[in-house]
Amino acid sequence: MKKYEQLYRRIKSDIESGLMGEGEKLLSIREEARTSSLSVNTVITAYELLMDEGLIRSRERGAYRVCSGARGLTQTNRPRKSGHSRQTTAREAGERLDQLYERLLKVDPSFASAAPGLDILPGKELSRILSGLNPSWMNHHDPQGDAFLRERLELVNRDFNGPSTGEDMVVTNGATEGLSLILGQVLSPGDRVALESPVYFNFFQQLHTLGVKIVEIPMTEEGMDLDILEREIKKQPVKLILTQPNVQNPTGITMPENRRKALLALAEKNGIYLIQDDVFGDLSFSSLRPQNLSVLSDYPRLFQISSYSKSIAPGLRVGWIRSPRYAKELAEAKLRLSMESSRLAQAALASFIGTKEHRRHLLNIRKALADRVEDHLSLLSTVLPRGSYVRRPSGGCLLWVEYPREVNTTELFEKAASGGLIATPGIMFSSGNDYNNCLRLNTGHKLTEERRKKLELLGL
């Protein structure tokens, strides 16, 4: 076992056993290094692992403290899930989920959506930029996207995307259109597509019309279970793998680098298309923004999709695809599908991303979301029934809540909806009933007294 793993396991054990209490201050990085005879980098790595799991937080410069709720809901009594894969047709999953989603939209979506509250988004900055834009945005332009925006995307994301150019990017109407374009280019009816389980329900809806077979691969504490994935690949060819290694929706898990390398090796060895969805990467709570798969490999069948719908403005609907090999083909498909994305939105983002205001915004929104996660966890510890488990996310604004096995969260969803609360039922995140005792909750809004009262509906 490596030295950073030994330190990580020791501190984690102290927290989970109660030897270190909530809010207790850890040794500074230099103090821990001196006391344990370790290098500063070794301590930093161990502390970042603890932060990724939500066990500790850095609230002020150089100070690390044990998170509130580090024990209890987030660490004990976790229900066990099946360790097996599942194969279904996309049509079966898509039709069922669409019906549930229609009901979902009839109620206030603030608990069910996957986006931060407007109060922590850069509305004033974007309004100022929009008011001063050159009117050239009113003309048609390149379907691949505004050249200046694509250059800015490459520059802003260079540290965690690896070498690239603006020509490798295709601007899309959100990440949803980006995924649709890729799926339409590489899949044929009958192909097998491997997804994480649980997984964002829109993926089922996207695959609905393509006539493909979905193979659901269970999530582990380190992301998609690669042993099960490898067995499925050996059993029958898999055409495409769709993954969210950075702050997965709905679990909030971030995949460590060694597992990313193993995933890439599996895809490359078997010639499998690999799509990384990185919409929550900018909202990671880690002190260092997690890198993307493209940093580790120049595999030509690797695609990356992302957007600024989570971190800047959902209403702008600007996303992008990164694919050095297939950018031109995808731009042609984009032209056939929707011509081009809003030039007004592209121009506004091009003037904002990478600026001092953007960097400051990212620092502020990450802190605000981390605080709101803590507030919601603290309240849920008093609301949820005994035996429940809440996964502490590595970033973003979503909590994955697991009730005891006997609780039916689809029924709870209907009951809570009548009281004004929607927390997306777990059944939407799979083609089966594995998560019918789970739900996803958005914590991106400030925990007001009204929201506190509504959250009490999640008790039994």
CORSULVEN-V821512 format. One record per residue. N is the residue number from 1. PSI is psi in radians with two decimals (NA if undefined). Layout:
N_PSI ; N_PSI
//
This chain:
1_2.34 ; 2_2.76 ; 3_-0.68 ; 4_-0.57 ; 5_-0.66 ; 6_-0.79 ; 7_-0.78 ; 8_-0.84 ; 9_-0.64 ; 10_-0.84 ; 11_-0.70 ; 12_-0.75 ; 13_-0.70 ; 14_-0.65 ; 15_-0.82 ; 16_-0.48 ; 17_-0.22 ; 18_-0.01 ; 19_-0.55 ; 20_2.14 ; 21_2.94 ; 22_2.32 ; 23_-0.12 ; 24_2.43 ; 25_2.31 ; 26_2.88 ; 27_2.58 ; 28_2.89 ; 29_-0.78 ; 30_-0.66 ; 31_-0.76 ; 32_-0.71 ; 33_-0.75 ; 34_-0.75 ; 35_-0.71 ; 36_0.05 ; 37_0.84 ; 38_2.85 ; 39_2.75 ; 40_-0.72 ; 41_-0.62 ; 42_-0.76 ; 43_-0.73 ; 44_-0.78 ; 45_-0.77 ; 46_-0.77 ; 47_-0.65 ; 48_-0.61 ; 49_-0.73 ; 50_-0.65 ; 51_-0.68 ; 52_-0.57 ; 53_-0.04 ; 54_0.34 ; 55_-0.57 ; 56_2.83 ; 57_2.67 ; 58_1.78 ; 59_-0.48 ; 60_2.91 ; 61_2.11 ; 62_0.00 ; 63_2.25 ; 64_2.36 ; 65_2.70 ; 66_2.31 ; 67_2.60 ; 68_2.40 ; 69_0.25 ; 70_-0.52 ; 71_-3.03 ; 72_-2.21 ; 73_-0.67 ; 74_-0.12 ; 75_-0.28 ; 76_2.81 ; 77_0.63 ; 78_2.15 ; 79_2.48 ; 80_2.52 ; 81_2.90 ; 82_2.44 ; 83_0.44 ; 84_2.69 ; 85_2.93 ; 86_2.38 ; 87_2.29 ; 88_2.96 ; 89_2.55 ; 90_-0.52 ; 91_-0.75 ; 92_-0.81 ; 93_-0.76 ; 94_-0.76 ; 95_-0.75 ; 96_-0.77 ; 97_-0.63 ; 98_-0.71 ; 99_-0.76 ; 100_-0.68 ; 101_-0.60 ; 102_-0.73 ; 103_-0.63 ; 104_-0.70 ; 105_-0.22 ; 106_-0.21 ; 107_2.74 ; 108_2.06 ; 109_0.12 ; 110_-0.45 ; 111_-0.33 ; 112_-0.40 ; 113_2.97 ; 114_0.85 ; 115_2.61 ; 116_2.86 ; 117_2.68 ; 118_-0.44 ; 119_-0.29 ; 120_0.26 ; 121_2.72 ; 122_1.01 ; 123_-0.78 ; 124_-0.73 ; 125_-0.75 ; 126_-0.65 ; 127_-0.72 ; 128_-0.76 ; 129_-0.78 ; 130_-0.65 ; 131_-0.34 ; 132_0.22 ; 133_2.55 ; 134_2.37 ; 135_0.02 ; 136_-0.30 ; 137_-0.27 ; 138_-0.22 ; 139_2.76 ; 140_2.75 ; 141_-2.76 ; 142_2.18 ; 143_-0.44 ; 144_-0.31 ; 145_2.75 ; 146_2.21 ; 147_-0.70 ; 148_-0.70 ; 149_-0.75 ; 150_-0.63 ; 151_-0.71 ; 152_-0.69 ; 153_-0.75 ; 154_-0.76 ; 155_-0.84 ; 156_-0.59 ; 157_0.10 ; 158_-0.73 ; 159_-0.50 ; 160_0.15 ; 161_-0.41 ; 162_-3.13 ; 163_2.37 ; 164_3.08 ; 165_2.93 ; 166_-0.42 ; 167_-0.27 ; 168_-0.10 ; 169_2.53 ; 170_2.10 ; 171_2.37 ; 172_2.96 ; 173_1.36 ; 174_2.97 ; 175_-0.45 ; 176_-0.81 ; 177_-0.64 ; 178_-0.79 ; 179_-0.74 ; 180_-0.71 ; 181_-0.77 ; 182_-0.81 ; 183_-0.72 ; 184_-0.47 ; 185_-0.59 ; 186_-0.27 ; 187_2.62 ; 188_2.75 ; 189_2.37 ; 190_-0.24 ; 191_2.64 ; 192_2.31 ; 193_2.20 ; 194_2.22 ; 195_2.73 ; 196_2.76 ; 197_2.08 ; 198_2.84 ; 199_2.74 ; 200_2.19 ; 201_-0.39 ; 202_-0.43 ; 203_-0.68 ; 204_-0.76 ; 205_-0.66 ; 206_-0.67 ; 207_-0.14 ; 208_-0.85 ; 209_-0.02 ; 210_-0.16 ; 211_0.54 ; 212_2.96 ; 213_2.29 ; 214_2.26 ; 215_1.97 ; 216_2.15 ; 217_2.12 ; 218_2.61 ; 219_2.51 ; 220_-3.07 ; 221_-0.27 ; 222_0.45 ; 223_-2.82 ; 224_2.37 ; 225_1.79 ; 226_-0.42 ; 227_-0.78 ; 228_-0.68 ; 229_-0.77 ; 230_-0.69 ; 231_-0.71 ; 232_-0.67 ; 233_-0.68 ; 234_-0.58 ; 235_-0.77 ; 236_2.44 ; 237_2.47 ; 238_2.26 ; 239_-0.64 ; 240_2.50 ; 241_2.28 ; 242_2.14 ; 243_2.71 ; 244_1.41 ; 245_-0.32 ; 246_1.92 ; 247_1.22 ; 248_2.50 ; 249_2.00 ; 250_-0.07 ; 251_-0.41 ; 252_0.18 ; 253_2.47 ; 254_2.25 ; 255_2.27 ; 256_2.83 ; 257_-0.69 ; 258_-0.58 ; 259_-0.57 ; 260_-0.76 ; 261_-0.71 ; 262_-0.68 ; 263_-0.79 ; 264_-0.72 ; 265_-0.72 ; 266_-0.81 ; 267_-0.80 ; 268_-0.74 ; 269_-0.63 ; 270_0.11 ; 271_0.61 ; 272_2.35 ; 273_2.46 ; 274_2.12 ; 275_2.18 ; 276_2.16 ; 277_2.06 ; 278_0.58 ; 279_-0.42 ; 280_0.05 ; 281_-0.68 ; 282_-0.25 ; 283_0.34 ; 284_2.49 ; 285_-0.12 ; 286_2.61 ; 287_-0.42 ; 288_2.23 ; 289_2.22 ; 290_2.48 ; 291_2.83 ; 292_2.92 ; 293_-0.52 ; 294_-0.33 ; 295_-0.55 ; 296_-0.27 ; 297_2.55 ; 298_0.51 ; 299_2.10 ; 300_-0.37 ; 301_0.23 ; 302_2.20 ; 303_2.61 ; 304_2.31 ; 305_2.56 ; 306_3.13 ; 307_3.00 ; 308_0.32 ; 309_-0.44 ; 310_-0.64 ; 311_-0.32 ; 312_-1.08 ; 313_1.91 ; 314_-0.62 ; 315_-0.32 ; 316_-0.47 ; 317_0.86 ; 318_2.10 ; 319_-3.03 ; 320_2.81 ; 321_2.41 ; 322_2.06 ; 323_1.61 ; 324_-0.60 ; 325_-0.68 ; 326_0.20 ; 327_-0.76 ; 328_-0.77 ; 329_-0.69 ; 330_-0.61 ; 331_-0.66 ; 332_-0.70 ; 333_-0.66 ; 334_-0.73 ; 335_-0.74 ; 336_-0.57 ; 337_-0.88 ; 338_0.29 ; 339_-1.42 ; 340_2.85 ; 341_2.82 ; 342_2.11 ; 343_-0.53 ; 344_-0.85 ; 345_-0.70 ; 346_-0.77 ; 347_-0.69 ; 348_-0.80 ; 349_-0.69 ; 350_-0.52 ; 351_-0.18 ; 352_-0.82 ; 353_2.45 ; 354_-0.10 ; 355_2.97 ; 356_-0.67 ; 357_-0.67 ; 358_-0.79 ; 359_-0.73 ; 360_-0.71 ; 361_-0.78 ; 362_-0.73 ; 363_-0.77 ; 364_-0.74 ; 365_-0.63 ; 366_-0.78 ; 367_-0.77 ; 368_-0.77 ; 369_-0.69 ; 370_-0.71 ; 371_-0.69 ; 372_-0.61 ; 373_-0.80 ; 374_-0.75 ; 375_-0.77 ; 376_-0.69 ; 377_-0.73 ; 378_-0.76 ; 379_-0.77 ; 380_-0.49 ; 381_-0.34 ; 382_-0.15 ; 383_-0.79 ; 384_2.63 ; 385_2.79 ; 386_2.40 ; 387_-0.03 ; 388_2.79 ; 389_2.34 ; 390_2.13 ; 391_2.23 ; 392_2.08 ; 393_2.75 ; 394_0.04 ; 395_-3.07 ; 396_-2.67 ; 397_0.42 ; 398_2.43 ; 399_2.35 ; 400_1.95 ; 401_2.24 ; 402_2.06 ; 403_2.94 ; 404_2.67 ; 405_-0.58 ; 406_-0.15 ; 407_2.27 ; 408_1.85 ; 409_-0.25 ; 410_-0.72 ; 411_-0.70 ; 412_-0.66 ; 413_-0.81 ; 414_-0.70 ; 415_-0.80 ; 416_-0.59 ; 417_-0.62 ; 418_-0.37 ; 419_0.09 ; 420_0.19 ; 421_2.29 ; 422_2.11 ; 423_1.96 ; 424_2.11 ; 425_2.52 ; 426_-0.45 ; 427_-0.35 ; 428_-0.25 ; 429_0.27 ; 430_2.90 ; 431_-0.11 ; 432_-2.73 ; 433_0.32 ; 434_-0.51 ; 435_0.52 ; 436_-0.01 ; 437_0.33 ; 438_2.86 ; 439_2.77 ; 440_2.34 ; 441_2.29 ; 442_2.18 ; 443_0.28 ; 444_-0.16 ; 445_2.64 ; 446_2.44 ; 447_1.45 ; 448_3.00 ; 449_-0.64 ; 450_-0.76 ; 451_-0.64 ; 452_-0.77 ; 453_-0.69 ; 454_-0.67 ; 455_-0.41 ; 456_-0.32 ; 457_-0.29 ; 458_-0.12 ; 459_2.87 ; 460_NA
//
